[in-house]
């Protein structure tokens, strides 16, 4: 699989989240994703970026174009050096929150993407990766 890193964006403010949403939208349009696919990925990106801010103390987002033969895709990776997630299964449960929200951020992002991976270590940080694929 070929990876072409498009950009690394800081996530330290709400303005950074807005910039990320625009970058993701522009990338998906460039690659020919439908409006529905764009909406799903932008929504997932927004949720994960806000989690990076709220729970991880900020971090960065990587926007990566993927080419895997007959399919192309976009990978979004959200990285922070926050406290990590102690119980991933619990954090992925709809309705569970430690921040007073609806508790749909992680689980919602997982449903909206084609691929979802989470790497977290308490006291070290968290990296959440999502992908959306398109067959050509």
N, C-alpha and C positions, 0 to 999 in steps of 0.2 A: 504494500500500500504506500503510495506516495503522499507525503504531507508537504504542504506549502504554507508556512506560517504567514498569515496576512498581517496580523497586528497583535500587540500586547497593550492592553489599556489599563490604566490604574483605576482602582475602585476605592475612592476615599470620600466621595460625596454623592448626593443625589444627581448633581450635574454629570458626574462620571457615568451613572446608570443611564441617563438620557443619551450620552454619547455612544455608549455600548449598544443600546437598542438601535440607534441609527446605523452603526457599523454592521450589525448583524443583518438588519433589513437590507442594506445596500448589497451585502455579500450574497444573500439569498436571492435577491432580484437578479443580480449579475449571473448567477448560476441557473436561473430559470425555474426556481421553486414557485409553486402556486401560492396564491394569497392565503389559503388555509394553512399550508405548510409554514409560510412566513409567520403567520399569526401565532401558531403553536410554538415555534422556536423563539420568537421575540418575547412571548409571555414567559416561557421557561427561563430565558436569559435574564429577564427582569427579576423574577423570583429568586434565582440563584445569586444574582448580583446584590440584591437587597439582603439576602442571608449573609453574604460575604461581608457586607458593611455592618449589619446588626450584630451578628454572632461571632464573626471572625475578626472584627476590628478593622476591616478594610483589607485590601489585597490587590489582585490583578485578574484580568480576564484575558485569555488567549483565544483568538479567532483563527481557526486553521481550516484551510481548504483541503479536502481529501479526494484522492483519485484511486479507485480500486478496480481497474479494468472496466467492467460494464456498468459500474455505478460510481457516482460522485457524491460528495457530501460535505457537510460543514460540521466541524468539531468545535465545541466551546468548552474551555477548561477554566474553572474558577478556583483560585488558589489563595489561601490566607495562612497566616501564622498565628491564628487564634488558639483558644483553649481546646479545640478538637471536639469530637462528638463521642461521648462515653458509650451510648447505646444506639447503634445505627438502626436496628430494627424498630426501636421505639420512635426514633426521630422520623422514620419513614411511615409511621402510622398516621393516617388521616385524622386531623383534629388535635394531634399532640403539638404543643408549643411551649417554649420556655420564655417567649417574648411577648405574650399577650395578643398575638395575631390569630388567624384562623387555623393555623397548623396544616396548611396545604402546600407550602413552598416546595419542600423536597419531594414529597409524594406526587404533587402536581407536576413538577418538572419531569419526574420519572415517567409519568403517563404521557406527557406531551412529546417526548423525544423517542427516537428509535432505539438508541443505546444509552445506558446510564451506568456510570461507575462512580464509586465514592471511595476515597482513600483518606482515612483520618486517624490521627494518633493524639490522644489526650496530651495536652501540654506542648504539642508540636505544631498542629494545624490540620487543615482539611483541604483536599482537592476534589472537586466534583467535575466530572466530564460528561457531557451529553453530545449526541450526534444525531443528525438527520441526514438520511440517504435519499438519493434520486437515481433511478435506473435510466440508462441512456441506450 
